[in-house]
Amino acid sequence: MATAKALTIAGSDSGGGAGIQADLKTFQELKVYGMSAITAITAQNTRGVDGVYPMTLEAIEKQLESIAVDLRPDALKTGMLFNSEIIELVAEKIKEYHWRNLVIDPVMIAKGGANLLQKEAAESMKRKLLPLATVLTPNIPEAEVLTGMDIRNIEERKEAAKRLNAMGVAYVVIKGGHGAEKEAIDLLFDGSDFSSLVAERIPTKNTHGTGCTFSAAITAALANGYSINEAFRLGKDFIHQAIKNDLHIGSGHGPTNHWAYQESKR
């Protein structure tokens, strides 16, 4: 059987909880060979982001070209892209290489509040990148930025999903971590129908990298040939276990536990 391969195009988190570090850990746990193209280097820990240093466009382009000629991914995801120029380059290369199974995690704000996407870049994301997406995985604040609407309940989440689908996204997953419900409800829209997955809401501040990890689990599942619904369920289970069995590392927003999912299956 051929080895499934997945690519993450994202920023580096020196604290190891989010970004490409979280993505590669997730890929490995789900038996997918992980590759990366780094868009920016961040200096951060559980307390917050101390600096963001974007890579040059040439450096990003060369990383993508190197992967394209030798290690074609079965699925890929984008995370922190930071600015319009990087978004447009990444979109251009994804089209050029005819890469499929694209999962977009529209990373905008770090847990500590630092901006990880320049304001004008959201428009480039909507115009250039979203039409290429198989799956888009915004949290509620990110969905509000992309749609320009307030989202306060499940019905407004459904309307936001419809608007994002109309921008060219095949499948929209709006995460419920920021919701007001007693349980964490993640919503999937396939262009026609809605489905949802519900889990207990775990009271913890250790949620750094949850969005990266969730979208990486979906990406790994797609690389392994899972359907969208199967990938959605696996992603939900993976991140639930990672939050529920956190590591208690650091003095701020600690990371999730990337090996908890496999331990739960033993």
N, C-alpha and C positions, 0 to 999 in steps of 0.2 A: 504494500500500500504506500502511495506517495505521501511524503511528509507535507502537511498543511503549513502554509507560510502566511504571516500577517505583518503588515507594515504600519507603524505609527509615525505620523508626521506631526510633531508637537514640540513643546518646550521641555528643557531639562530642569528638574527640580532637585537642587542640591540636597534637600532634606529627605529625598527618596519616597515621599508619600504620594506624589501626584506626577503628572506629566509622563514622559517616556519611561521613567523608572517604574511607575505604577502599571503602565501598559505592558511593558516587557515581563514584569512579574506575573501579571494576569495571563498573558499568552503562554508563559511557561507552565503555569498551573493547569492550563486547559490543553496541554500537549500540542501546542502550536509553536512553530519556529518563528521567533520574533525578530523583526528588523526595524531600524529607525532612521528617520531623517530629522535632524534637530533644527528647529526654526529659531530658537532663542535659548540663551542660558539664563537661568534665574538664580540669584543668591537668596535662598529662603530656608526657613525651618518651620517648626510648628507655631511659632509666634507671628510669622508674617513674611512678606517679601521685602528684602532689603535692596534688591536691584534687578533690573531686567536688561539684558544685553542681546539684542536681536542679531542673528547671523546675517552675513551679506547674502544678497540674492544669488550670487555666483556659488557660494558654499552650499546653499540649499539646492540649487539646480544640479550641482555635481553629485550630491548625495542621491538625489532621485534618479539621475541618469545611471549611476553605478548599480543601483538596485534593478533598474529596468532591463539592463543588458544581461543580467545574470540570475536574478532572484525574483522573478515575477511573483507578486503577492496574490494569494487566493482571495484575500480581503484586506482592506486598509481602513484606517481611521485618521481623522485629523483632530487635533486638540488645540493648543494655544498657537495661533497664527500671527497675532499681534498687530499687524498693519495691513493696509490695502495692497501694498506691493507684494507682500508675501502671499496673501490670499490669491491674488491674480496669477502669480507664478505657479502656485500649487494647482490651481484649477486648470491652467493651461497644460501642465505636465500630465495630470490625470487623464485629460482628454487625449493628449498626444499618445500616451502609452495604452490607451483603451483599458485602463484598470477598472474592475468591477467590484461590487460589494463594498461601496464606500459608506462608512459610518462617520457622521459629523457630530462631534461634541463641540458646540459653539462656545468655547471657553471665553469668558468675558471678565469675571471678577474672581479673585482669589478669596479663600475663606476669611482671611484677615482684612479684606476690603480693597486690596490693591487692584488697579485696572490692568487686565492682561490682554485687552483688545482696545485699540484706539477707537474713539467714537465714530470717526468717519469710515472705519473699516467695516462696520456692520452693514452698510449699503453694498460694499463690494462683496461681502459674504452672501447677501441675498441675491445679487445679480449674477455673480460668477460661479459660486460654489454650490449653493443649495440645489440648483437644477441637476447637479451631478449625483446627488445623494440617494443612496438606497434607504438609509435610515438616518434621521436627525434626532438627537437626544437632548433637547434643552431642558433645564430646570425652569421653574415658573418665571423668575426674573429674566432669564435669557429669552424665553418665549415672549415676554412682554416687550423687550427691546426689539425683537425681530418682527413682531406684528404691530407694534404701536398701540396695543390695547392693554387695559388693566385686566388681571386675571385673579378673581377672588373666590371662585367656586368651580365645581366640576363642569357646569354648563359652559362657563367662559373658557375653561381649558379645552373643551371640545371645539368651540368656535375658533380658538387659536390654532388648534391642530388642523382644522379645515383651511384656514388661511395659509398656513405653512405648506400644506399639501398643494395648494393652488400655486405656490411659488416654484413647484417642480419637484418637491420631495416626495418620493414614493411612499415611505412609511414614516410616520411621526410618532415618537415616544416622548410624551411630556411627563417628566418625573415629578413625583409628589412630595419630595423631601421638604419643600418650602410651604406645603399646603397647611391649612388650618385644621384638617380632619384629625381625628384621634388616631387613625391608622395611616400608613404611608401607601398612597394609591398612585400607581403608575398607569398611564393611559396610552394605549396604542391605537392609532388610526391608520387604516390601510387604503384610504381613499374612498371607501364605501361604508365600512363598519368600524365600530369601536369595540375594544375589549380592554379589560383592566386586570391588573394583578394587585392584590392587597397583602400587606404584611404589617406586623405590629410595629408601631413607631417606638424606636429605642431611644431613651433619654440619655444622650451622650454628646459631649463636645468633640469627640474623636472621629470626625468625619472628613478629614482632609484627604482629598483625592477620590472621593466617592464617585463623582461624575466621570472622571478618567477611567476608573476601574470598571464601572458599569458599562460604559461604551466599549471598553477593550474586551470585556467578556462577550458582548454581542458580536464584536468583530471576529473574535476567535471562533465562536460558534458558526458564523457564516463561512469562515475559512474551512471549517470542518464539514461543511455541506449541510448544516442545519437549515430548516425553514425559518422564516422571520418569526413566526410564533414560537418556535422552539428556542430560537436565540433570545427572544424577549424573556421567556421563562427562565432560561439558564442565567441570563444577566441579572434578573431580579433575585434569584436564589443566591448567586455568587456574592452580590453586594450585601444582601441581607446577612449572610453568614460573616462577611468581612467586618460589618459594623457591629454585629451582635457579639463577636469574639475579638474585640479590639485589643491593641497591644499595650496601651497605657504608656506610650513613648512621648517624651517632650512635655513642656509646660504650657503649651497652647492648644491649638486644634490638632490633636494627634492623628496619625495615619490609621487606616484600616488594616485588617489582617488578611493578607492575600493568600495564605495557606489554609484559612479556616474552612473554605468550601470543600477542599479535598479531605480534610480531617472529618468533616461532618458526614462524609460518605463511607467512612470506615466502620 
